[in-house]
Amino acid sequence: MIVTLAVRVLQLVFAVIVLALSIVLIRGMGPAFFGETASKAPSLIDYGAFCGGAGIAIAIVGVVAAFLEPLQGIIIIALDGLASFFLLAGGIAFAATIKVGDCGDTSNNGYLGQHAKTFEPSDVKNYGYTRDDKSLGKWEKDFINDTSSRCRMIQAETAFIWFMFAGFLATTALSFMNRSRGGGRATMV
């Protein structure tokens, strides 16, 4: 039971991190200049938010199931299996979309340029000054720095989705082992 609870706590921590990163990335698309509409976050980031939120809910149910015998068994195995499936899909989608690269490579043919649709904030994001300001170079610099920061956050989110997947896969295996030994709280790992 202690091992299962420890893994559940890790799942919860990883899920909170994934959800927090997703929220920061979605909100980080930025407020637009007056009269312009900011673009929407990529659906990949929305899926990351779903993975984080679902991970939190299922990890909490898993903690409760450790103390309530009616939830143990097929219910928790099904929830862990479902979470593992969605997290595997998310991990593969994130990894296939962003691949591996250097978030500091700002050349047009570099890593950030090749993945601009995923990493860049809204191209009308307001960094605290108006379009009429004579600071277009400052806006471009802020935009590049923001894009590099978003790149690092998406890479971190990818890693934590894989960590969550490993955690849910572990609790699925622990639940199967517990069930094969006869179930019940006394034999719970």
Residue pairs with C-beta under 8 A, 6 or more apart in sequence:
1 66
1 185
1 188
1 189
3 174
3 189
4 62
4 66
4 171
4 174
4 188
4 189
5 63
5 66
7 167
7 170
7 171
7 174
8 59
8 62
8 63
8 66
8 167
8 171
9 59
9 63
10 163
10 167
11 55
11 58
11 59
11 62
11 164
11 167
11 168
11 171
12 55
12 56
12 59
12 60
12 63
14 55
14 160
14 163
14 164
14 167
15 51
15 52
15 53
15 54
15 55
15 56
15 59
15 164
16 52
16 56
17 52
17 156
17 160
18 48
18 49
18 51
18 52
18 55
18 157
18 160
18 161
18 164
19 49
19 52
19 53
19 55
19 56
20 52
21 48
21 52
21 153
21 154
21 156
21 157
21 160
22 45
22 46
22 48
22 49
22 52
22 157
23 49
24 153
25 41
25 45
25 48
25 150
25 153
25 154
25 157
26 41
26 45
26 46
26 49
28 121
28 146
28 150
29 38
29 39
29 40
29 41
29 121
29 122
29 125
30 38
30 121
30 122
30 124
30 125
30 126
30 127
30 146
31 38
31 125
31 126
32 38
32 122
32 124
32 125
32 126
33 124
33 126
33 130
33 131
34 130
36 124
37 124
38 122
38 124
38 125
39 122
39 123
39 124
42 117
42 118
44 93
44 94
44 97
44 118
45 154
45 157
47 90
47 93
48 90
48 94
48 157
48 161
50 86
51 86
51 87
51 90
51 161
51 164
54 83
54 86
55 83
55 87
55 164
55 168
58 79
58 80
58 82
58 83
58 168
61 71
61 76
61 79
62 76
62 79
62 80
62 171
64 71
65 71
65 72
65 75
65 76
66 72
66 188
69 184
69 185
72 175
72 178
72 183
72 184
72 185
72 188
73 175
73 179
73 183
74 179
76 171
76 175
77 172
77 175
77 176
77 179
80 168
80 171
80 172
80 175
81 172
83 164
83 168
84 165
84 168
84 169
84 172
87 161
87 162
87 164
87 165
87 168
88 165
90 161
90 165
91 158
91 161
91 162
91 165
94 154
94 157
94 158
94 161
95 158
95 162
97 115
97 118
98 115
98 118
98 119
98 151
98 154
98 155
98 158
99 115
101 110
101 111
101 112
101 114
101 115
102 110
102 111
103 111
103 112
103 119
103 148
103 151
103 152
103 155
104 148
105 111
105 112
105 113
106 112
106 113
106 144
106 147
106 148
107 113
111 151
112 119
112 120
112 144
112 147
112 148
112 151
115 151
116 147
118 154
119 147
119 150
119 151
119 154
120 143
120 147
120 150
121 143
121 146
121 147
121 150
123 143
125 143
125 146
127 138
127 139
127 142
127 143
127 146
129 135
129 138
129 139
133 139
174 189
177 189
178 187
178 188
178 189
181 187
